[in-house]
């Protein structure tokens, strides 16, 4: 039985993977899937994928596109979440900053350079009309790092997925001053050129199992309660998140690749733009 290591953030988006693993749906096809949580997000995931610590990664669209333009031998296997990610913009509970516009010329906490928290800070700055060349960052590695950095004023704001951070807003750790939706579908499933070449049959089986789950995922009985308990959320928040979230079973659209590249290029976050074919796997 082949073992394939899959990495992703420990968030509710990835629950379908855990369903497949726990119900042994991959094993029924001769594949053992090992799930590994990455609390540092897409920046940490891309390093693990590059270093062969994992074989498949659930990554933010903008993050993997940036990595591919930089020469990393990654490929998008398919789209995963078709809806935007809602990035909450957080400050320390006792911060003097009350609105998004108050944060101009302050320091953003980010998990890593090239991560979603880094790249979306530019999108937010663009939306606000700020000078993006003046953005300043403090690397905090993950959510726990931000919990420490904001009260100590090492950074003044932190962008992370709205519903993941909701408990921290509710308990007074953070205060949310606004949201910034990503301008594109948020998560893709990615791997490396070499792994795809050697394991395309197994990858297709994995995607088939996963897509069978996600296509009817929202109809799962007691789903709101299950997710709320598993991810320590309130049912009303999970219900709202489910309303805003759509899973996908197809390859990412050419238009999405072009739009993401155009915005990253205009913000000087990538140095070149590549053709659609450079980003995606075309399974025969």
Secondary structure, 3 states (H helix, E strand, C coil): CEEEEEEECCCHHHHHHHHHHHCCCCHHHCEEEEEEECCCHHHHHHHHHHCCCCCEEEEEHHHHHHHHHCCCCEEEEEEEECCCCEEEEEEECCCCCCCHHHHCCCEEEECCCCCHHHHHHHHHHHHHCCCHHHCEEEECCCHHHHHHHHHCCCCCEEEEECCCCHHHHHCCCEEEEEEEECCCCCEEEEEEHHHHHHHHHHHHHHHHHHHHHHCCHHHCCCHHHHHHHHCCCCHHHHHHHHHHCCECCCCCCHHHHHHHHHHHHHCCCCCCCCCHHHCECCCC
